[in-house]
Amino acid sequence: MEKSKTKLDWPLIGNKCIIDFLAKSLANNKVAVSYIFAGPDNLGKTTVANFFAQSLICSTRDKQGVPCGQCLSCKQISKGIYGDVYLINREKDKKNISIKQIRDFIRTLSLSSFLNSYKIGIIKHAEDLSLEAVSALLKTLEEPKMKVVIILITSCLEVLPATIVSRSQILKFHPLSSDVLYDYLIKYHQASRSAAKNFSRLCLGRPALAIKFLEDKDFFENYKKKVEAFLSFADSNINKRSVAIEALVGKEAKGQESVRLAIRSIEVWQGLTRDLLFLFFGQDDLIQHQMFIEELQLMRYKMSVQSLFKLIDLLKQAKEFIKANVSPKLALENVAISF
């Protein structure tokens, strides 16, 4: 059977210094016990973590740290069924990653590997580790085992305890320019020029988010609903605003799901408020929501700079209220009625 000629490569646009560092570490067999991949969501941190794990396990990777893609280990890990790579995430409807999850995680990493290779543990949203989970993880980092690598992925490096950070190799991922993303969407994802222009702005430098806007119509429609609700508030009475809020949070959403829906809405509204300020000060080229420029211009004339600064404070306060267990619906309504 002829060997496939498809060549794998590091799956990351931009942030070349990170790829160079990881490739050099692999080439020199200088792999850290713990890594922190830090930066905003949707930059490709998890994708790179999975590829790095595959590179560690592949015995025939090339000099650039690129796995062969053909061996049994590569094929299994690409399908997500390789036992020496363990991914942990916050459970649905839970606020934190629990100590039980971390204990299971540590127990799995302590087992012998299948082919005497590395054992790799990946923790997504590491900022959500509970205090007890952090303590349990710290003990593992203080007494590292041979060929065990832990990768923590976070969008909030400053939230992680200093004891964890000091024992880890930190790699900071940065957003990309809209020009780079524009070319990338056209060249690699066959986006139209108008779609590439809109989504390269809308994603704020996050390629994975740009691709999701482009390829997932339901995801983009949900985003648009948050935008349209905000744009409608200036001309809606209180009852209509309340209905719009209920549609965003959802009647059936409960617990952490309603919290996440509300936080996403606030983050979208913060971006729109920032765009309105850019319009006031003539910085049209910095506007994130270019596809809604006409609606934003109309809204601009209905609001003052002072009211926008007040709205910025209200949105920040609403996010803090929600994190302090205030009803997400009430927190959003408090913002909506203030227009």
C-alpha positions in Angstrom: 0.0 0.0 0.0 1.4 3.4 -1.1 2.2 5.7 1.8 0.1 8.9 1.8 2.1 11.9 0.6 0.0 14.3 2.7 2.4 16.3 4.8 1.3 17.6 8.2 2.3 21.0 9.5 1.9 23.1 12.6 -1.8 24.1 12.6 -1.4 27.8 13.5 -1.7 31.0 11.6 0.6 33.7 13.0 2.4 33.4 16.4 5.3 31.8 14.6 7.6 32.4 17.6 5.6 29.8 19.5 5.9 27.2 16.8 9.6 27.8 16.5 10.0 27.5 20.3 8.1 24.2 20.5 9.8 22.7 17.4 13.2 23.6 18.9 12.3 22.0 22.2 11.3 18.8 20.5 14.4 18.8 18.3 16.7 19.2 21.4 14.6 16.9 23.6 14.2 19.8 26.1 10.5 19.4 27.0 9.1 21.1 30.0 7.0 19.4 32.7 4.3 22.0 32.4 3.2 24.6 29.8 0.7 27.4 30.0 -0.8 28.4 26.6 -2.2 31.9 27.4 -4.2 34.3 25.3 -7.7 35.2 24.2 -10.0 32.4 23.2 -10.2 31.2 19.6 -6.5 31.8 18.7 -5.7 28.1 18.2 -4.3 27.3 21.6 -6.1 23.9 22.0 -5.3 22.9 18.4 -1.6 23.6 18.9 -1.7 21.7 22.2 -3.2 18.7 20.5 -0.6 18.8 17.7 2.2 19.2 20.2 0.9 16.2 22.1 0.9 14.2 18.8 4.5 15.4 18.1 5.6 14.2 21.5 4.2 10.7 21.0 5.2 10.2 17.4 8.6 8.5 17.2 9.3 9.5 13.6 8.6 13.2 13.7 10.8 15.4 11.6 13.3 18.0 12.6 10.6 20.7 12.7 8.7 18.7 15.3 6.0 17.7 12.8 4.6 14.2 13.4 4.5 11.6 10.6 0.7 11.3 10.5 1.1 7.7 9.4 2.0 5.6 12.5 -0.6 4.0 14.7 -0.1 6.6 17.4 -0.6 9.5 15.0 -3.7 8.0 13.6 -5.2 7.3 17.0 -4.5 10.7 18.4 -5.9 12.4 15.3 -9.2 10.5 16.0 -9.1 11.5 19.7 -8.8 7.9 20.9 -5.2 7.7 22.1 -5.0 6.7 25.8 -1.8 8.6 26.5 -3.4 12.0 25.8 -6.0 13.1 28.3 -8.1 16.2 27.9 -10.0 17.8 30.8 -12.6 20.6 30.7 -15.2 22.1 32.9 -18.2 19.9 33.1 -21.5 21.2 31.7 -23.5 23.4 34.1 -20.5 23.5 36.5 -18.8 26.7 37.5 -15.4 25.2 38.2 -13.1 22.2 37.3 -13.5 20.1 40.4 -11.0 18.4 42.5 -12.5 15.0 41.5 -11.7 15.8 37.9 -8.1 16.7 38.7 -7.7 13.6 40.9 -8.9 11.4 38.0 -6.6 13.4 35.7 -3.5 12.9 37.9 -4.3 9.2 38.4 -4.5 8.7 34.6 -1.2 10.5 34.0 0.5 8.3 36.7 -0.3 5.1 34.7 2.3 3.6 32.4 2.1 4.7 28.7 1.1 2.3 26.0 4.3 2.5 24.0 6.7 3.8 26.6 6.1 7.3 25.2 4.9 10.5 26.8 1.7 10.9 28.9 0.2 14.3 28.1 -2.6 16.0 30.1 -4.4 19.1 28.6 -6.5 21.3 30.8 -8.8 23.7 28.9 -10.0 26.9 30.7 -7.5 26.4 33.4 -8.7 29.7 35.0 -11.8 27.7 36.1 -9.8 25.3 38.4 -11.3 25.3 41.9 -9.0 26.1 44.8 -8.9 22.5 45.8 -8.1 21.4 42.2 -5.2 23.9 42.1 -3.8 22.4 45.3 -4.0 18.9 44.0 -2.4 19.9 40.6 0.4 21.8 42.4 1.5 18.6 44.2 1.9 16.9 40.8 4.0 19.8 39.4 6.2 19.8 42.5 7.0 16.1 42.1 7.1 15.7 38.3 7.2 12.2 36.7 9.4 11.3 33.8 7.8 11.8 30.4 4.6 13.4 31.8 3.7 16.8 30.3 0.8 19.0 31.4 -0.5 21.8 29.3 -2.8 24.4 30.8 -4.9 26.5 28.4 -6.2 29.8 29.6 -7.5 33.2 28.5 -6.8 34.7 31.9 -3.2 34.1 32.9 -3.5 36.6 35.7 -6.1 34.4 37.4 -3.8 31.4 37.7 -2.0 31.1 41.1 1.6 32.2 41.1 2.7 28.8 42.4 1.4 27.2 39.2 2.7 29.9 36.8 6.2 29.8 38.3 6.5 26.0 37.6 5.4 26.3 34.0 6.8 27.4 30.6 4.5 30.3 29.6 3.7 30.8 25.9 1.6 33.8 25.1 -0.6 33.7 22.0 -1.5 37.1 20.4 -4.4 38.2 18.1 -3.6 38.7 14.4 -4.1 41.8 12.3 -7.3 42.0 10.2 -5.2 42.1 7.0 -3.5 38.8 7.8 -6.9 37.2 8.6 -8.5 38.7 5.4 -5.9 37.0 3.2 -6.1 33.8 5.2 -9.9 33.5 4.9 -9.7 34.0 1.1 -6.7 31.8 0.4 -7.5 28.8 2.7 -11.2 29.0 3.3 -12.5 30.3 -0.1 -14.3 33.2 1.5 -15.7 36.0 -0.6 -14.0 39.3 -0.3 -16.9 40.9 1.5 -17.2 38.0 4.0 -13.4 38.0 4.5 -13.5 41.8 5.2 -16.4 41.5 7.6 -15.3 38.5 9.6 -11.6 39.5 9.8 -12.8 42.6 11.6 -15.6 40.9 13.6 -13.3 38.2 15.2 -10.9 40.7 16.7 -7.8 38.9 15.5 -9.0 35.4 16.4 -8.7 33.0 13.4 -10.7 30.2 14.9 -13.6 32.6 15.6 -13.4 34.0 12.0 -13.7 30.5 10.6 -16.6 29.7 12.9 -18.4 32.9 11.7 -17.7 31.9 8.1 -18.7 28.2 8.3 -21.3 27.9 11.1 -24.4 29.8 10.0 -26.3 29.1 13.3 -23.4 30.5 15.3 -23.3 33.7 13.3 -27.1 34.1 13.4 -27.0 33.8 17.3 -24.3 36.5 17.3 -26.4 38.7 15.1 -29.3 38.4 17.5 -27.2 39.8 20.3 -26.2 42.7 18.0 -29.7 43.4 16.8 -31.1 43.4 20.4 -28.5 46.0 21.4 -29.2 48.2 18.4 -33.0 48.0 19.0 -32.8 49.2 22.7 -32.7 52.9 21.8 -36.0 52.8 20.0 -37.8 50.1 22.2 -40.0 50.5 25.2 -39.2 48.6 28.4 -41.5 45.7 27.6 -39.9 45.1 24.3 -36.4 45.3 25.8 -37.5 42.7 28.4 -38.7 40.4 25.7 -35.4 40.8 23.8 -33.5 39.9 26.9 -35.5 36.8 27.5 -34.9 35.7 24.0 -31.1 36.1 24.5 -30.9 34.2 27.8 -33.5 31.6 26.9 -36.5 30.4 28.8 -35.1 26.9 29.3 -31.5 27.9 30.0 -30.6 27.4 33.7 -27.6 27.5 35.9 -24.2 28.0 34.3 -25.7 27.8 30.8 -27.7 31.0 31.4 -24.7 32.6 32.9 -22.6 31.9 29.8 -25.3 33.1 27.5 -25.6 36.4 29.4 -21.8 36.9 29.6 -21.6 36.4 25.8 -24.3 39.0 25.2 -22.4 41.5 27.5 -19.2 40.9 25.6 -20.9 41.6 22.3 -22.5 44.7 23.7 -19.2 45.9 25.0 -17.7 45.6 21.5 -20.7 47.6 20.0 -20.3 50.3 22.7 -16.6 50.6 21.8 -17.6 50.9 18.1 -20.0 53.8 19.0 -17.1 55.6 20.7 -14.9 55.1 17.7 -17.6 56.7 15.6 -17.8 59.7 17.9 -14.1 60.3 17.7 -13.8 59.7 13.9 -11.9 56.4 14.2 -14.1 54.5 11.7 -11.2 52.3 10.6 -11.1 50.7 14.1 -14.7 49.6 14.1 -15.2 45.9 14.8 -18.8 45.6 13.5 -18.3 47.0 10.1 -21.2 45.0 8.7 -23.5 47.0 11.0 -22.0 50.4 10.3 -25.2 52.0 9.1 -27.2 51.0 12.1 -24.3 52.1 14.4 -24.2 55.5 12.8 -28.0 55.9 13.3 -27.6 54.9 17.0 -24.7 57.3 17.5 -26.9 60.3 17.0 -29.3 59.1 19.7 -26.6 58.8 22.4 -24.1 61.2 23.9 -20.5 60.4 24.8 -21.4 60.7 28.5 -24.2 58.1 28.0 -21.7 55.7 26.3 -19.2 56.0 29.2 -22.1 55.3 31.6 -23.0 52.2 29.5 -19.5 51.0 29.6 -19.6 51.1 33.4 -23.1 49.4 33.4 -21.8 46.5 31.2 -18.8 46.0 33.4 -21.0 46.0 36.5 -23.5 43.6 34.9 -20.7 41.1 34.3 -19.5 41.4 37.9 -23.1 40.9 39.2 -23.5 37.7 37.1 -20.3 36.3 38.4 -21.5 37.1 41.9 -24.6 34.9 41.3 -27.1 37.7 40.5 -29.8 36.5 38.0 -28.3 36.8 34.5 -31.7 38.0 33.2 -32.0 40.7 35.8 -28.4 41.9 35.2 -29.1 42.2 31.4 -32.4 44.0 32.0 -30.6 46.5 34.3 -28.4 47.4 31.3 -31.3 47.4 28.8 -33.5 49.8 30.8 -30.7 52.3 31.1 -30.7 53.3 27.4 
